[in-house]
Amino acid sequence: MPLTACWRFLVSQPSTKSFSSITKLLSGSKRPSANSRPAMATAAMDSSSICKLVLCGKSSAENEIAKSLKNNNTLKFPDNGQVSVLLQSEIDEPHKGEFFNIELFMSSLSTNQFGKFFIWSPGLFSTHDVISHNFHELPIGTVCVADIQYKGRGRSKNTWVSPIGCLMFSFSVQMDDGKVVPLLQYVVSLAATEAIKDVCDKMGLPHVDVKVKWPNDLYLNGLKVGGILCTSKYNSKKFNVSAGVGLNIDNEKPTTCLNAVLRKLSAAGLLRREDILAAFLSNFEKLYGLFINQGFQTLEELYYRTWLHSGQRVIIQEKSADQVVENVVTIQGLTSSGYLLAIGEDGQMCELHPDGNR
């Protein structure tokens, strides 16, 4: 079995990209008459732009929350960034083109909590920042989606390249037990891979075999097509978790995307971000319930079927005095704390941690 150097296995290279593309921003703040509803105006998004957020809900209760947040000017950005809030009813829904179709997503959503309060932006710096900086003002399970991110966040301050066609979203979760918080990213990863399978089945498409690369990446045919980021803050005996996902649905850069693979397979249809997001939230709500009530061991079999590493042999480097010692170990699974469990050639078990760049 081939060896993989540990630093190659654990390191995810940061990626950056400058965006000069034009995105359409929403204009207007009051609900106009039918004849004067604001249209989608063209403007360049840069650091001086006002970020536009559109709020909506699945039910009247969530829509009342949206109205209150707008009227009270509640939502904030880091560094006092400017934000303009609109209700979905105040805009013309961009049904065509590259925009996320809110109505299509809401019609497909079948959850009890996650995604029922929804935030969309045509372009912002980070969906993660919207959720984390407004955690206490938003209902638990709120989802924020952007068509473009300009400073999408990855692990250890890496930048997630976020062009048009990529499904980029963050959502809020509140947890009681800090010991299991590190395992949440694995539940998110599973929800993503299961969502892709479900939508492919529903549409009669060939399966796109997306795999999990520990701890938080999604891979397809050897190329990274997605990533997971979970951050948490402890407050009032609760762990407030902001979970973010980036998934290449229809953007072939910087690596490849799900639809590119389907095109090569001459599939009869293509995946839509709205369908994948709705399926993700449905799967996450189900898997999260099992995780909280029965523990991650309930999901381990499914996780190991989905990840890349069972039986993989890697080289680990350990510093001993002034020397670096290399040892070969074989990955066995996960420890109870969510790290890699491996066994050395001498039969000794060890726990492997990410190097901080992943």
Secondary structure, 3 states (H helix, E strand, C coil): CCEEEHHHHHCCCCCCCCCCCCEEEECCCCCCCHHHCCCEEEECCCCCCCEEEEEEECCHHHHHHHHHHHHCCCCCCHHHCCEEEEEHHHCCCCCCCCCCCHHHHHHHCCCCCCCCEEEEECCECCHHHHHHHCCCCCCCCCEEEECCECCCECHHHCECCCCCCEEEEEEEEEECCCCCHHHHHHHHHHHHHHHHHHHHHHHCCCCCCCEEECCCEEEECCEEEEEEEEEEEEECCEEEEEEEEEEECCCCCCCCCHHHHHHHCCCCCCCCHHHHHHHHHHHHHHHHHHHHHHCHHHCHHHHHHHECCCCCEEEEEEEECCEEEEEEEEEEEECCCCCEEEEECCCCEEEECCCCCC
